[in-house]
Structures are given as C-alpha cells and as structure tokens.
Amino acid sequence: KELNVDAQEIEQHLAPLSQDLIMSHFLYDYIKPEKVINSAYNLLKPNGLASFASTTLEHYDETFLETLNRIPLFKKIIDWKEEIKNSALIKSHLQHLDLINDAGFNLTQQEHLIIPLTINNAREFWDLCYNSGWQAAYFSEQSTAKLTLLKGLIFSLDFPGLNIYPIQFNCHLSIVLAQKPS
C-alpha cells in the first residue's frame, strides 16, 4: 500500500507495530533525527528493518567554509555558520549510530561515506543546492525575492576573472540499516 504524507504526520496514518520496513532517507533537514528514529521504532513490527541515510554536519568543513569566504556578497545573504549551528542535521556518523542505538535498535550494517565533490560552474552549484533538494529546507523558508537574488548571485559567479570555481568539499553520508528487536 502506497502512502504519500508529510513525514512529520506518518504516525497519524499508520498503526503502531504495523510495518516490516521503514526507509528514512535525507529527512533530518526537515525533522529532528530523534523524532524520525523514534517514529520508525514505534511503527516497526518486531524484527522489522529501518534504513536511515543522511548527510552530516561534517561536510561543512574548513574547505567548504574557505570557499564561501572567497565570496563576500554570499556571506551577506547567508550566514553559513549560523545555518550550521541551527541545523537539525546530525553532527557525525558516530552521533547517528548513537541515536539509533539509544532508540532501541540493533545496528545491522552501517557505513560512513566521504565523497569528494567538485562544483565547476554556477549550473552545477544551483543544481546541487536547489534542484537536488539538498538545501530544500533552507530554500523553502526564503522569500521569492531572496531566492531570486540568491540564484542571480550564484549565476553571476560564472563571470570570467572571478576565479570562484572550482568549489570543493567533502560530502559526508551516514547510512545505517537497523533492526527492531523481537
């Protein structure tokens, strides 16, 4: 049975202990990790499986911040350090494992992936931030005027001589398969 509802309301639509598998991928930008993990636990049948995947705050490393600091106007539009501080994202893969374990799950498999990313032009930058949904939580809170300004700024960075690109950073992914005990 297919169900398409807001993840924050999932427990209102499914009975406790009714699911064999729950997949929660990249929701922590929108919902606190503890709520997602606890909801999965409550909905799963005994021995049910949960798959959790998320980026972590580790990818906002010094390389990422140094790149953004090369763009003074960008810093005026988005206070990245404040955004990072206020983010609901998990801090690290180890914190992710602890949250899942603390909820009562048995960890079946887990992987911390570090994927180097290079953004070569404005189109790739916009696609990463907006079209991929990676920054959807941030963008959804902005006015149309601010989004238009931000998109214009991103595309203006392609002008020759600015030497903004390539932008490089390491994307940290935490992927966990967990089982609810019987």
CORMO-V104133 format. One record per residue. N is the residue number from 0. RES is the residue in one small letter. SS is DSSP state (h for helix, s for strand, l for the rest). PSI is psi as a letter, one per 30 degrees, with the letter a starting at -180 (none if undefined). NEAR is the number of other C-alpha atoms within 10 Angstrom. Layout:
BEGIN
n=N res=RES ss=SS psi=PSI near=NEAR
n=N res=RES ss=SS psi=PSI near=NEAR
END
This chain:
BEGIN
n=0 res=k ss=l psi=k near=2
n=1 res=e ss=l psi=k near=4
n=2 res=l ss=l psi=k near=8
n=3 res=n ss=l psi=j near=7
n=4 res=v ss=l psi=l near=10
n=5 res=d ss=l psi=k near=8
n=6 res=a ss=h psi=f near=14
n=7 res=q ss=h psi=f near=14
n=8 res=e ss=h psi=g near=10
n=9 res=i ss=h psi=e near=16
n=10 res=e ss=h psi=f near=13
n=11 res=q ss=h psi=f near=10
n=12 res=h ss=h psi=f near=11
n=13 res=l ss=l psi=k near=12
n=14 res=a ss=l psi=k near=12
n=15 res=p ss=l psi=k near=15
n=16 res=l ss=l psi=h near=14
n=17 res=s ss=l psi=f near=13
n=18 res=q ss=s psi=k near=18
n=19 res=d ss=s psi=f near=15
n=20 res=l ss=s psi=k near=16
n=21 res=i ss=s psi=k near=18
n=22 res=m ss=s psi=k near=12
n=23 res=s ss=s psi=j near=18
n=24 res=h ss=s psi=j near=13
n=25 res=f ss=l psi=h near=19
n=26 res=l ss=l psi=f near=19
n=27 res=y ss=l psi=f near=23
n=28 res=d ss=l psi=f near=19
n=29 res=y ss=l psi=e near=16
n=30 res=i ss=l psi=k near=15
n=31 res=k ss=l psi=k near=15
n=32 res=p ss=h psi=e near=22
n=33 res=e ss=h psi=e near=17
n=34 res=k ss=h psi=e near=12
n=35 res=v ss=h psi=e near=19
n=36 res=i ss=h psi=e near=24
n=37 res=n ss=h psi=e near=16
n=38 res=s ss=h psi=e near=19
n=39 res=a ss=h psi=e near=28
n=40 res=y ss=h psi=e near=26
n=41 res=n ss=h psi=e near=17
n=42 res=l ss=h psi=f near=20
n=43 res=l ss=s psi=k near=22
n=44 res=k ss=s psi=l near=19
n=45 res=p ss=s psi=k near=16
n=46 res=n ss=s psi=g near=15
n=47 res=g ss=s psi=l near=21
n=48 res=l ss=s psi=k near=24
n=49 res=a ss=s psi=k near=24
n=50 res=s ss=s psi=k near=19
n=51 res=f ss=s psi=k near=25
n=52 res=a ss=s psi=k near=20
n=53 res=s ss=s psi=l near=23
n=54 res=t ss=s psi=l near=25
n=55 res=t ss=l psi=l near=24
n=56 res=l ss=h psi=f near=19
n=57 res=e ss=h psi=f near=17
n=58 res=h ss=h psi=f near=20
n=59 res=y ss=l psi=i near=16
n=60 res=d ss=l psi=a near=13
n=61 res=e ss=h psi=e near=11
n=62 res=t ss=h psi=e near=14
n=63 res=f ss=h psi=e near=15
n=64 res=l ss=h psi=e near=14
n=65 res=e ss=h psi=e near=13
n=66 res=t ss=h psi=e near=15
n=67 res=l ss=h psi=e near=17
n=68 res=n ss=h psi=f near=13
n=69 res=r ss=l psi=f near=13
n=70 res=i ss=l psi=i near=14
n=71 res=p ss=h psi=e near=9
n=72 res=l ss=h psi=e near=12
n=73 res=f ss=h psi=e near=15
n=74 res=k ss=h psi=f near=13
n=75 res=k ss=h psi=f near=9
n=76 res=i ss=h psi=e near=12
n=77 res=i ss=l psi=k near=13
n=78 res=d ss=l psi=i near=10
n=79 res=w ss=h psi=e near=16
n=80 res=k ss=h psi=e near=12
n=81 res=e ss=h psi=e near=9
n=82 res=e ss=h psi=e near=11
n=83 res=i ss=h psi=e near=13
n=84 res=k ss=h psi=e near=11
n=85 res=n ss=h psi=f near=9
n=86 res=s ss=l psi=k near=18
n=87 res=a ss=l psi=f near=18
n=88 res=l ss=l psi=l near=22
n=89 res=i ss=l psi=k near=21
n=90 res=k ss=l psi=e near=16
n=91 res=s ss=l psi=l near=19
n=92 res=h ss=h psi=e near=23
n=93 res=l ss=h psi=e near=11
n=94 res=q ss=h psi=e near=13
n=95 res=h ss=h psi=e near=24
n=96 res=l ss=h psi=e near=20
n=97 res=d ss=h psi=e near=13
n=98 res=l ss=h psi=e near=17
n=99 res=i ss=h psi=e near=24
n=100 res=n ss=h psi=e near=15
n=101 res=d ss=h psi=f near=13
n=102 res=a ss=l psi=f near=16
n=103 res=g ss=l psi=f near=15
n=104 res=f ss=s psi=l near=24
n=105 res=n ss=s psi=k near=17
n=106 res=l ss=s psi=k near=17
n=107 res=t ss=s psi=e near=13
n=108 res=q ss=s psi=k near=11
n=109 res=q ss=s psi=l near=17
n=110 res=e ss=s psi=k near=13
n=111 res=h ss=s psi=j near=17
n=112 res=l ss=s psi=k near=14
n=113 res=i ss=s psi=j near=15
n=114 res=i ss=s psi=j near=12
n=115 res=p ss=s psi=k near=11
n=116 res=l ss=s psi=k near=12
n=117 res=t ss=s psi=k near=14
n=118 res=i ss=s psi=j near=17
n=119 res=n ss=l psi=f near=14
n=120 res=n ss=l psi=l near=17
n=121 res=a ss=h psi=e near=21
n=122 res=r ss=h psi=e near=14
n=123 res=e ss=h psi=e near=13
n=124 res=f ss=h psi=e near=19
n=125 res=w ss=h psi=e near=16
n=126 res=d ss=h psi=e near=13
n=127 res=l ss=h psi=e near=14
n=128 res=c ss=h psi=e near=14
n=129 res=y ss=h psi=e near=18
n=130 res=n ss=h psi=f near=13
n=131 res=s ss=l psi=f near=10
n=132 res=g ss=l psi=g near=13
n=133 res=w ss=l psi=e near=15
n=134 res=q ss=l psi=g near=13
n=135 res=a ss=h psi=e near=14
n=136 res=a ss=h psi=e near=16
n=137 res=y ss=h psi=e near=16
n=138 res=f ss=h psi=e near=16
n=139 res=s ss=h psi=f near=11
n=140 res=e ss=l psi=f near=10
n=141 res=q ss=l psi=l near=12
n=142 res=s ss=l psi=l near=10
n=143 res=t ss=h psi=e near=11
n=144 res=a ss=h psi=e near=9
n=145 res=k ss=h psi=e near=13
n=146 res=l ss=h psi=e near=15
n=147 res=t ss=h psi=e near=12
n=148 res=l ss=h psi=e near=13
n=149 res=l ss=h psi=e near=19
n=150 res=k ss=h psi=e near=16
n=151 res=g ss=h psi=e near=12
n=152 res=l ss=h psi=e near=16
n=153 res=i ss=h psi=e near=16
n=154 res=f ss=h psi=f near=15
n=155 res=s ss=h psi=f near=12
n=156 res=l ss=l psi=f near=16
n=157 res=d ss=l psi=f near=16
n=158 res=f ss=l psi=k near=11
n=159 res=p ss=l psi=k near=8
n=160 res=g ss=l psi=f near=7
n=161 res=l ss=l psi=f near=11
n=162 res=n ss=l psi=h near=11
n=163 res=i ss=l psi=e near=18
n=164 res=y ss=l psi=k near=15
n=165 res=p ss=l psi=l near=14
n=166 res=i ss=s psi=k near=17
n=167 res=q ss=s psi=k near=15
n=168 res=f ss=s psi=l near=21
n=169 res=n ss=s psi=j near=17
n=170 res=c ss=s psi=k near=18
n=171 res=h ss=s psi=k near=21
n=172 res=l ss=s psi=k near=21
n=173 res=s ss=s psi=k near=22
n=174 res=i ss=s psi=k near=20
n=175 res=v ss=s psi=k near=22
n=176 res=l ss=s psi=k near=18
n=177 res=a ss=s psi=l near=24
n=178 res=q ss=s psi=k near=24
n=179 res=k ss=s psi=k near=21
n=180 res=p ss=l psi=l near=14
n=181 res=s ss=l psi=none near=7
END
